[in-house]
Amino acid sequence: MTCAAADVIATRQLVAVEDRITRRQALQQELERMLTQCAQGTVSDCKVIEVLSNH
């Protein structure tokens, strides 16, 4: 027997993991951007509070 079925499953899992990594890296970059914009500001100017309050 070949490992073709296992290879298909492993490939699908790899694609799913890579997708999750990409989305989390995008989230990390956005959070870093928001923190940089909000650094030493006031709550009324804080993008972090603005974005999180909409969720």
N, C-alpha and C positions, 0 to 999 in steps of 0.2 A: 504494500500500500504506500501511496505517496502522502506527502504532508500538504497537499494542495488545499484541503479544507481548512487545516490549521493556519496555513499561510493567509488565506482569505480573512479569517477571523482576526489574526494578528495585524494584518494590514488595516482593517477597519478600525481596530482599537487604536492603532498608531495615528491614523488620521483624526480620530476623535480627540486624542490627547493633544496632538499638535494644534487643533482648533481651540481647545480650552486654554492652552498656553498662550496662543496669539491673543485671545480675548482678555486674558488676565494681564498680559503685557500692556495692552491698550488701556485697560483700567488703571494700571500702575502709572502709566504716563499721564493720564488725565488727572489722577489724584495728585501727582507731583506738580503738575501745572497749576492746579487749583491752590495747593499749599503755597506755591511761590507767589501767586497773585495775592493771596490773603495775608502774607507774612507781615506781622506788625500792624495790621489794619484794624478797623473797628468791625463789630459784628454786622452793622448795617452794610458794610462794603464787602463782607466775606462771601466769596463765591462758593465755598464749601457749605456754608449754612444755606445759601440760596438753593443750591442744587439738591442738597439732602432734604430740604423742606418740601420739595416737590415730589418726593417718593413716599 
